[in-house]
Amino acid sequence: MTKKLIDITEVKVRFGEVDSMSIVWHGNYVKYLEEGRESFGQ
């Protein structure tokens, strides 16, 4: 049986990370993935 490792991380999108239409710029996704990776390791 395979053990599944799950972690949920909520990330608050900051004002400077969105454009005038409130869409997150794709270059910020890496920051969010890193926050999730750090949370998973704790």
KOLTI-357029 format. One line per field, with one value per residue: residue number from 1; x, y, z of N, C-alpha, C, O in turn. Coordinates in Angstrom, 1 decimal. Layout:
N
pos = c(NUM; ...) .
neast = c(X; ...) .
nnorth = c(Y; ...) .
nup = c(Z; ...) .
caeast = c(X; ...) .
canorth = c(Y; ...) .
caup = c(Z; ...) .
ceast = c(X; ...) .
cnorth = c(Y; ...) .
cup = c(Z; ...) .
oeast = c(X; ...) .
onorth = c(Y; ...) .
oup = c(Z; ...) .
END
This chain:
42
pos = c(1; 2; 3; 4; 5; 6; 7; 8; 9; 10; 11; 12; 13; 14; 15; 16; 17; 18; 19; 20; 21; 22; 23; 24; 25; 26; 27; 28; 29; 30; 31; 32; 33; 34; 35; 36; 37; 38; 39; 40; 41; 42) .
neast = c(0.8; 0.6; 1.6; 0.1; 1.2; 0.1; -0.4; -1.8; -1.6; -2.4; -2.2; -1.8; -2.6; -0.7; -1.0; 0.9; 1.4; -0.4; -2.1; -3.8; -6.2; -6.6; -5.4; -3.1; 0.3; 2.1; 4.8; 5.0; 4.1; 6.1; 7.0; 4.8; 4.7; 7.1; 6.5; 4.6; 6.2; 8.0; 6.2; 5.3; 7.5; 7.8) .
nnorth = c(-1.2; 2.2; 5.1; 8.2; 11.5; 14.5; 18.0; 21.1; 24.4; 27.7; 30.6; 34.0; 36.3; 39.0; 42.6; 43.7; 41.6; 41.2; 42.2; 45.0; 43.9; 42.2; 39.8; 37.2; 37.5; 35.2; 34.6; 34.7; 32.3; 30.5; 31.4; 30.8; 28.0; 27.4; 28.3; 26.4; 24.1; 24.5; 24.5; 21.9; 20.5; 21.0) .
nup = c(0.0; -0.9; 0.7; 0.8; 0.8; 1.9; 1.8; 2.5; 1.5; 2.0; 0.1; 0.2; -2.2; -3.1; -3.6; -5.4; -7.1; -9.0; -12.1; -13.7; -14.0; -12.0; -12.3; -11.6; -12.4; -14.3; -13.7; -11.0; -10.0; -9.3; -6.8; -5.2; -5.4; -4.2; -1.6; -0.9; -1.0; 1.1; 3.2; 3.1; 3.9; 6.6) .
caeast = c(0.0; 1.3; 1.2; 0.0; 1.6; -0.7; -0.3; -2.6; -1.1; -3.2; -1.3; -2.5; -2.0; -0.4; -1.4; 2.0; 1.6; -1.5; -2.2; -4.9; -7.5; -6.5; -4.9; -1.7; 1.3; 2.6; 6.1; 4.8; 3.7; 7.2; 7.0; 3.7; 5.1; 8.1; 5.9; 4.0; 7.2; 8.5; 5.2; 5.2; 8.7; 7.7) .
canorth = c(0.0; 3.4; 6.2; 9.5; 12.7; 15.7; 19.3; 22.2; 25.7; 28.9; 31.7; 35.3; 37.0; 40.4; 43.6; 43.9; 40.4; 41.1; 43.3; 45.9; 43.1; 41.3; 38.5; 37.0; 37.3; 33.8; 34.6; 34.6; 31.0; 29.8; 31.8; 30.1; 26.7; 27.4; 28.4; 25.1; 23.1; 24.8; 24.1; 20.5; 20.0; 21.2) .
caup = c(0.0; -1.0; 1.6; 0.2; 1.6; 1.4; 2.5; 1.9; 1.8; 1.4; -0.2; 0.0; -3.3; -2.7; -4.6; -6.4; -7.9; -10.0; -13.0; -13.5; -14.1; -10.8; -12.7; -11.2; -13.4; -14.3; -13.1; -9.5; -9.6; -8.7; -5.4; -4.6; -5.4; -3.1; -0.3; -0.7; -0.8; 2.4; 4.2; 3.1; 4.6; 8.0) .
ceast = c(0.9; 0.8; 1.2; 0.3; 0.9; -0.5; -1.1; -2.0; -1.9; -2.2; -2.1; -1.8; -1.9; -0.7; -0.3; 2.1; 0.5; -1.4; -3.4; -6.2; -7.5; -6.2; -3.4; -0.8; 2.0; 4.0; 6.1; 4.5; 4.8; 7.3; 6.0; 4.1; 6.2; 7.5; 5.2; 5.0; 7.8; 7.5; 5.1; 6.4; 8.7; 7.0) .
cnorth = c(1.3; 4.5; 7.5; 10.6; 13.9; 16.9; 20.3; 23.6; 26.8; 30.0; 33.0; 36.0; 38.5; 41.4; 43.7; 42.7; 40.2; 42.3; 44.1; 45.2; 42.1; 39.9; 38.3; 36.8; 35.9; 33.6; 34.4; 33.2; 30.2; 30.2; 31.0; 28.6; 26.5; 27.5; 27.1; 24.1; 23.3; 24.3; 22.6; 19.9; 20.2; 20.1) .
cup = c(0.0; -0.1; 0.8; 1.1; 1.0; 2.4; 1.8; 2.4; 1.2; 1.3; -0.5; -1.1; -3.0; -3.9; -5.7; -7.4; -8.9; -10.9; -12.8; -13.5; -13.0; -11.2; -12.3; -12.4; -13.2; -13.7; -11.6; -9.1; -8.9; -7.2; -4.6; -4.4; -4.3; -1.8; 0.1; -0.3; 0.6; 3.5; 4.2; 3.9; 6.1; 8.8) .
oeast = c(1.8; -0.5; 2.2; -0.2; 1.0; -0.4; -1.0; -1.8; -2.1; -1.5; -3.0; -0.6; -2.8; -0.7; -0.7; 2.9; 0.5; -0.8; -4.1; -7.3; -8.3; -6.6; -2.6; -1.1; 2.3; 4.3; 7.1; 4.6; 4.6; 7.6; 6.2; 3.8; 6.2; 8.0; 5.3; 4.8; 8.0; 7.9; 4.9; 6.2; 9.5; 6.8) .
onorth = c(1.3; 4.7; 7.9; 10.7; 14.2; 16.7; 20.4; 23.8; 26.8; 30.4; 33.0; 36.3; 39.1; 41.0; 43.8; 42.7; 39.2; 43.3; 43.9; 45.7; 41.2; 38.9; 39.2; 36.0; 35.5; 32.5; 34.0; 32.9; 29.4; 29.3; 30.5; 28.0; 25.5; 26.8; 26.6; 23.2; 22.3; 23.7; 22.0; 18.8; 19.7; 20.2) .
oup = c(0.8; 0.0; 0.3; 2.2; -0.1; 3.6; 0.6; 3.6; 0.0; 2.2; -1.3; -1.0; -2.6; -5.1; -6.9; -8.3; -9.7; -10.6; -11.8; -13.1; -13.0; -10.6; -12.5; -13.3; -12.1; -13.2; -11.0; -7.9; -8.0; -6.4; -3.5; -3.4; -3.6; -0.8; 1.2; 0.5; 1.3; 4.5; 5.3; 4.5; 6.8; 10.0) .
END
